[in-house]
């Protein structure tokens, strides 16, 4: 397993580099073919490479991704390493170790019949080209197991996830010379500042809609840009907005409020781009599977896993929204996803693979 993990990590797969993602798909496909005895179906959509294995009539979906957030060349500053039971490298936790565990777990069973393995190449950017594949497969399955990393260093499973929306508030103003006639312009930067405060007001308006497990919705201005030159009144500004929601109703209401934003500066015009991305994965979607995982862990001599809700989204949001019972966070145990400190606890890889293998067996029946 460790040798397979090294091979996957050494093949960098930054989401935005479609050629790198294609090379990564070849490596993952070769690993799967060797262990599962079957070549994957390679699916390329809008230049993004996904892999799928279907064994018999699927009742269980194993979902994962092989793209990472790390730009090509990250291995130079964050090289693959193994020391003191810890593996490091770009994407080792999110989620190449999860892929290794998933394929080894399935290969350990007498037969893979009843399982569909779907490994997409664009999860880190919201799965825009693979969402339909994921949803179509999940609708026909009795369970979806998502091999994203555990929620914490103790191996907690992810029993709920907030949904996500992304917006860009584009402010259209009018340029003018900042020294000679600034009064003839319409300052898009000033209007953008008003919109940042207005977006904060959208979050405040949602406080009463808190979920008992997933908590409150968050509406966060992130990227801001304005202007073209130091001596010119900005004619254009942009405010990116990150939204995390506990319920579908909250997602719909925030969409309404964002689209109702109005300019505060005379002559300015707003354009609202974006919208809802991933629906929330609410706790009800995984309650039975989490109970099963707890029983199985004890039978295997493992500590029963904790369950926790997280703010980040995954493809588990999509599978759960189709009505397919979903359990997420079954992948590697470690910490530091998307950060320089990313690592995997090697000793946990085999126990996690055994847990997954038994969950597949119990669910395919």
C-alpha positions in Angstrom: 0.0 0.0 0.0 2.8 2.4 0.8 4.5 1.8 -2.5 1.3 2.4 -4.3 0.8 5.6 -2.4 4.2 6.8 -3.3 3.5 6.2 -7.0 0.3 8.2 -6.8 1.8 11.1 -4.9 4.8 11.3 -7.3 2.4 11.8 -10.2 1.3 15.4 -9.5 -2.3 16.1 -10.5 -3.2 19.8 -10.1 -6.9 20.2 -11.0 -6.3 23.1 -13.4 -3.7 21.1 -15.4 -5.7 18.7 -17.5 -2.6 17.0 -18.9 -1.4 16.3 -15.4 -4.8 15.0 -14.4 -4.8 12.7 -17.4 -1.3 11.3 -16.5 -2.6 10.8 -12.9 -5.6 8.9 -14.3 -3.3 6.5 -16.1 -1.4 5.8 -12.8 -4.6 5.3 -10.8 -6.1 3.2 -13.6 -3.0 0.9 -13.7 -3.1 0.5 -10.0 -6.8 -0.5 -10.2 -6.3 -2.8 -13.1 -3.5 -4.6 -11.3 -5.4 -5.1 -8.1 -9.0 -5.5 -9.4 -8.2 -7.5 -12.5 -10.1 -5.1 -14.8 -9.3 -2.1 -16.8 -11.3 1.0 -15.9 -13.5 3.0 -18.3 -11.8 6.3 -19.0 -14.2 9.1 -19.3 -13.0 12.5 -20.6 -15.4 15.4 -20.2 -14.3 18.9 -21.3 -10.7 17.8 -21.0 -11.0 16.3 -17.5 -10.2 12.6 -17.1 -12.3 10.4 -14.8 -12.2 6.7 -14.2 -15.0 4.2 -13.6 -15.1 0.5 -12.8 -18.5 -1.3 -12.8 -18.8 -4.8 -11.4 -22.1 -6.4 -12.0 -25.2 -4.4 -11.0 -23.9 -1.7 -8.6 -25.4 -1.5 -5.1 -22.4 0.3 -3.6 -20.7 3.4 -5.0 -17.1 4.0 -3.9 -16.3 7.6 -4.6 -13.0 9.4 -4.7 -10.9 11.9 -6.7 -7.4 12.0 -8.0 -6.9 15.7 -8.6 -5.3 17.9 -5.9 -5.0 21.6 -5.0 -1.2 21.5 -5.4 0.3 23.2 -8.5 2.8 21.2 -10.6 6.2 21.5 -9.1 5.0 21.3 -5.5 7.0 18.2 -5.0 10.2 20.2 -5.1 9.3 22.1 -1.8 7.1 19.3 -0.3 8.8 16.1 -1.4 7.4 12.6 -0.8 8.8 11.3 2.5 8.2 8.6 5.1 9.5 8.9 8.6 8.3 7.8 12.0 5.1 6.3 10.7 4.1 9.5 8.8 3.8 9.9 5.0 4.0 13.4 3.5 3.7 14.9 0.1 1.2 17.0 -2.0 -2.2 15.3 -2.0 -1.1 12.5 0.2 -4.1 13.0 2.6 -6.5 14.6 0.2 -6.9 12.1 -1.1 -4.4 9.8 -2.7 -4.1 7.6 0.4 -7.9 7.2 0.4 -7.7 5.9 -3.2 -5.1 3.4 -2.2 -7.2 2.2 0.7 -10.3 2.0 -1.4 -8.7 -0.1 -4.2 -6.9 -2.4 -1.7 -10.1 -2.9 0.3 -12.1 -3.9 -2.8 -9.3 -6.2 -4.0 -9.4 -8.0 -0.6 -12.9 -9.2 -1.2 -13.8 -12.6 -2.8 -15.6 -10.6 -5.6 -16.1 -7.0 -6.4 -19.6 -7.7 -7.8 -22.2 -5.1 -6.9 -19.7 -2.3 -6.7 -19.1 0.8 -8.8 -15.8 2.7 -8.3 -15.8 6.3 -9.6 -12.7 8.3 -9.4 -13.1 11.8 -10.7 -10.5 14.4 -11.7 -12.2 17.7 -10.8 -13.5 17.4 -7.2 -11.3 20.1 -5.9 -12.9 22.6 -8.2 -16.5 21.5 -7.4 -16.8 18.5 -9.8 -18.3 20.5 -12.6 -17.7 17.9 -15.3 -18.3 14.8 -13.1 -21.3 15.8 -11.1 -23.8 14.1 -13.5 -21.8 10.9 -13.5 -21.8 10.9 -9.7 -25.5 11.6 -9.3 -26.5 9.1 -12.0 -24.6 6.3 -10.3 -25.7 7.2 -6.8 -29.4 7.1 -7.7 -29.2 3.4 -8.4 -27.2 2.4 -5.3 -28.1 1.4 -1.8 -25.0 3.2 -0.3 -22.2 5.5 -1.2 -18.9 5.4 0.6 -16.7 8.5 0.1 -13.0 8.0 0.6 -12.2 11.6 1.6 -9.9 11.9 4.6 -11.1 11.4 8.1 -12.4 14.6 9.9 -9.5 14.6 12.4 -6.4 12.9 13.6 -8.5 10.4 15.6 -10.3 9.1 12.5 -13.7 10.7 12.9 -16.2 10.0 10.1 -18.0 12.9 8.4 -21.7 12.5 9.1 -22.8 15.9 7.8 -21.5 18.6 5.5 -22.6 22.1 4.7 -23.6 22.9 1.2 -21.7 25.5 -0.9 -22.5 28.4 -3.1 -20.1 30.7 -4.9 -20.9 34.2 -6.1 -19.0 37.0 -7.8 -20.5 40.5 -7.3 -19.2 42.5 -10.3 -19.4 46.3 -9.9 -19.6 48.4 -13.0 -18.6 52.1 -12.6 -17.1 54.7 -14.8 -13.5 55.6 -15.3 -12.1 59.2 -14.9 -8.8 60.9 -14.2 -8.3 60.7 -10.5 -6.5 64.1 -10.4 -8.2 66.3 -12.9 -11.9 65.2 -12.8 -12.6 62.4 -10.3 -16.1 63.8 -9.8 -17.1 62.7 -13.3 -16.3 59.1 -12.6 -18.3 56.4 -10.8 -15.9 54.7 -8.3 -16.4 50.9 -8.5 -14.0 50.4 -5.6 -16.2 52.5 -3.3 -19.3 50.6 -4.4 -17.5 47.3 -3.8 -16.8 48.4 -0.2 -20.5 49.0 0.2 -21.2 45.5 -1.2 -18.8 43.8 1.2 -20.8 45.2 4.1 -24.1 44.3 2.4 -22.8 40.7 2.0 -22.0 40.6 5.7 -25.6 41.7 6.3 -26.8 38.6 4.3 -25.1 36.3 6.8 -26.6 38.2 9.8 -30.1 37.8 8.3 -29.6 34.0 8.4 -28.7 33.6 12.1 -32.2 32.5 13.0 -31.9 29.5 10.5 -29.2 27.6 12.4 -29.2 23.8 12.1 -28.8 21.8 15.4 -25.8 19.8 13.9 -24.4 21.9 11.1 -24.8 25.3 12.8 -25.3 28.6 11.0 -24.9 29.6 7.4 -21.7 31.6 6.6 -21.5 34.2 3.9 -17.9 35.4 3.5 -16.4 38.0 1.1 -13.1 36.6 0.0 -11.3 37.9 -3.1 -11.6 41.6 -3.9 -10.2 43.5 -6.9 -10.7 46.9 -8.4 -9.2 49.4 -10.8 -6.7 49.5 -13.6 -4.3 52.3 -12.7 -3.2 54.3 -9.7 -4.4 57.6 -11.2 -7.8 56.4 -12.6 -11.2 56.1 -10.9 -11.9 52.4 -11.0 -14.5 51.4 -13.6 -14.7 47.8 -12.5 -14.5 45.9 -9.2 -15.2 42.3 -8.2 -16.1 40.7 -4.9 -16.0 37.0 -4.5 -18.4 35.4 -2.0 -18.0 32.0 -0.3 -21.3 30.6 1.1 -21.7 27.5 3.4 -25.2 26.4 4.2 -26.7 23.9 6.7 -29.9 23.3 4.7 -31.3 23.5 1.2 -33.8 26.1 2.4 -31.0 28.3 3.7 -29.2 27.9 0.4 -32.3 29.1 -1.5 -32.9 32.0 0.8 -29.3 33.2 0.6 -29.5 33.0 -3.2 -32.5 35.3 -3.1 -30.8 37.8 -0.8 -27.6 37.9 -2.8 -29.5 38.5 -6.1 -31.4 41.3 -4.3 -28.2 43.3 -3.6 -28.5 46.9 -5.0 -25.9 49.6 -5.6 -25.4 52.3 -3.1 -23.3 54.6 -5.3 -25.1 56.8 -7.9 -24.4 55.5 -11.4 -23.0 52.1 -10.4 -24.4 48.9 -11.7 -24.2 45.4 -10.2 -23.9 42.1 -11.9 -24.3 38.9 -9.8 -22.6 35.8 -11.2 -22.5 32.3 -9.8 -25.0 30.5 -7.5 -25.5 27.2 -5.7 -22.9 24.5 -6.1 -23.1 21.5 -3.8 -26.3 20.9 -1.7 -25.8 20.2 2.0 -25.3 16.6 3.2 -27.6 16.5 6.2 -27.2 14.0 9.0 -30.2 11.9 8.1 -28.4 10.7 4.9 -25.8 8.7 6.9 -27.4 7.8 10.2 -27.9 4.1 9.4 -24.5 3.7 7.7 -22.7 5.4 10.6 -24.4 3.0 13.0 -23.3 0.1 10.8 -19.7 1.4 10.7 -19.7 1.7 14.5 -20.8 -1.9 14.9 -18.4 -3.2 12.3 -15.4 -1.3 13.9 -16.1 -3.0 17.2 -16.4 -6.4 15.6 -13.0 -5.8 14.0 -11.4 -4.9 17.3 -11.2 -1.2 16.4 -12.4 1.8 18.4 -15.8 2.8 17.4 -15.5 5.9 15.2 -16.8 9.3 16.2 -19.0 11.2 13.8 -18.7 14.9 13.2 -20.2 17.6 11.0 -17.8 19.7 8.8 -18.0 22.9 6.8 -16.2 21.6 3.8 -18.1 20.0 0.9 -17.3 16.9 -1.1 -18.9 14.7 -3.7 -20.7 13.1 -0.8 -23.0 16.2 -0.9 -24.1 15.1 -4.4 -24.6 11.5 -3.6 -26.7 12.3 -0.5 -28.8 14.8 -2.4 -29.9 12.0 -4.7 -31.4 10.1 -1.8 -28.5 7.6 -1.6 -27.4 6.9 2.0 -23.9 8.3 2.2 -21.0 7.9 4.6 -18.0 10.2 4.1 -14.5 10.5 5.6 -13.7 6.8 5.3 -10.3 7.6 3.8 -6.9 8.2 5.4 -6.3 9.4 8.9 -4.0 12.5 9.2 -4.1 16.2 9.1 -3.2 19.3 7.1 -5.2 18.9 3.9 -4.5 21.7 1.5 -1.7 22.9 3.8 2.1 22.5 4.0 1.7 20.2 7.0 -0.4 17.6 5.1 0.4 14.1 6.3 -1.0 10.6 6.7 -0.7 8.1 9.6 0.6 5.0 7.8 -0.4 2.6 10.6 -4.1 3.6 10.1 -4.2 2.7 6.4 -4.8 -1.1 6.8 -7.4 -0.8 9.6 -9.4 1.8 7.6 -9.2 -0.5 4.5 -10.5 -3.4 6.5 -13.4 -1.3 7.9 -14.3 -0.3 4.3 -14.1 -3.8 3.0 -16.5 -5.1 5.7 -18.9 -2.2 5.0 -18.9 -3.1 1.4 -19.6 -6.7 2.2 -22.5 -5.9 4.5 -24.1 -3.4 2.1 -23.8 -5.4 -1.2 -25.8 -8.3 0.3 
